[in-house]
Amino acid sequence: MNATQTGLISGLILGTAAAVGGFSGFLIALLIGVVGLVIGRILDGELEIGDLLGRAKDRR
């Protein structure tokens, strides 16, 4: 699945959450989506935990 398809599915899910749960449901779905994205990137090796925490790779 490419980024366009992932973005489309995410938008549809967030739109459904906003329609059903109101603004608070939208924010909760958005927060969970961001957490899932970060975890997925870490597992794929595209993101290092040190990048999130602001630590340089070569600093010890």
QUICOR-V969838 format. One record per residue. N is the residue number from 0. PSI is psi as a letter, one per 40 degrees, with the letter a starting at -180 (999 if undefined). BURIAL is I if it has 16 or more other C-alpha atoms within 10 Angstrom, else O. D_LAST is the distance of its C-alpha to the last C-alpha in whole Angstrom. Layout:
n=N psi=PSI burial=BURIAL d_last=D_LAST
n=N psi=PSI burial=BURIAL d_last=D_LAST
This chain:
n=0 psi=h burial=O d_last=38
n=1 psi=i burial=O d_last=37
n=2 psi=d burial=O d_last=35
n=3 psi=d burial=O d_last=39
n=4 psi=d burial=O d_last=40
n=5 psi=d burial=O d_last=37
n=6 psi=d burial=O d_last=37
n=7 psi=d burial=O d_last=41
n=8 psi=d burial=O d_last=41
n=9 psi=d burial=O d_last=38
n=10 psi=d burial=O d_last=41
n=11 psi=d burial=O d_last=44
n=12 psi=d burial=I d_last=42
n=13 psi=d burial=I d_last=41
n=14 psi=d burial=I d_last=44
n=15 psi=d burial=O d_last=46
n=16 psi=d burial=I d_last=44
n=17 psi=d burial=I d_last=45
n=18 psi=d burial=O d_last=48
n=19 psi=d burial=O d_last=48
n=20 psi=e burial=O d_last=46
n=21 psi=a burial=O d_last=46
n=22 psi=d burial=O d_last=43
n=23 psi=d burial=O d_last=41
n=24 psi=d burial=I d_last=42
n=25 psi=d burial=I d_last=40
n=26 psi=d burial=O d_last=37
n=27 psi=d burial=O d_last=37
n=28 psi=d burial=I d_last=37
n=29 psi=d burial=I d_last=35
n=30 psi=d burial=O d_last=32
n=31 psi=d burial=O d_last=32
n=32 psi=d burial=O d_last=32
n=33 psi=d burial=O d_last=29
n=34 psi=d burial=O d_last=27
n=35 psi=d burial=O d_last=29
n=36 psi=d burial=O d_last=28
n=37 psi=d burial=I d_last=24
n=38 psi=d burial=O d_last=24
n=39 psi=d burial=O d_last=26
n=40 psi=d burial=O d_last=24
n=41 psi=d burial=O d_last=21
n=42 psi=d burial=O d_last=23
n=43 psi=e burial=O d_last=24
n=44 psi=e burial=O d_last=21
n=45 psi=e burial=O d_last=22
n=46 psi=h burial=O d_last=19
n=47 psi=i burial=O d_last=15
n=48 psi=d burial=O d_last=15
n=49 psi=d burial=O d_last=12
n=50 psi=d burial=O d_last=14
n=51 psi=d burial=O d_last=16
n=52 psi=e burial=O d_last=14
n=53 psi=e burial=O d_last=13
n=54 psi=h burial=O d_last=9
n=55 psi=i burial=O d_last=9
n=56 psi=d burial=O d_last=8
n=57 psi=e burial=O d_last=6
n=58 psi=h burial=O d_last=4
n=59 psi=999 burial=O d_last=0
